[in-house]
Amino acid sequence: MSETLFVSVALDQSVQKPLDYAVPPELKNLIAIGSRVEVPLRKQNAKGTIVSIQTTSPYPNLKTVLSLYRDWE
């Protein structure tokens, strides 16, 4: 059974603190602290930077990271 990962993301737009998101299985081995990601925020998507990775989150029912931006693409 694979372990679920969660990330804290500092969003580019003005939000006071990082927000937690679940990591989908297809991105689990690709993410790292400093990775740029796209995440859902209210009724739109937002870009941000992963500032921490953890195996638990105190928040239930987290939204999922949508995509990973790669500088080399």
C-alpha positions, 0 to 999 in steps of 0.5 A: 500500500502506498503512503499518501503525501500532503504538501504545504503550498505558498501561493503566488497570490496574497494568502497569509499562510501556506495551504495544505493539499493532497498529492495525487499518486502520479505526482508522488515521486516528482514533487520536492520542496521548491517545486512549482505547482498548480492547485485549486483555490476557491473557484479558480486555479492558483500557482504556488511553491511547495514549502513542506512535504508531510505524510499527515495533515490535520485537515480532512478532505483536502483538495488535490494538487492539479499539476506540476510545473517543470522549468525544463518543459 
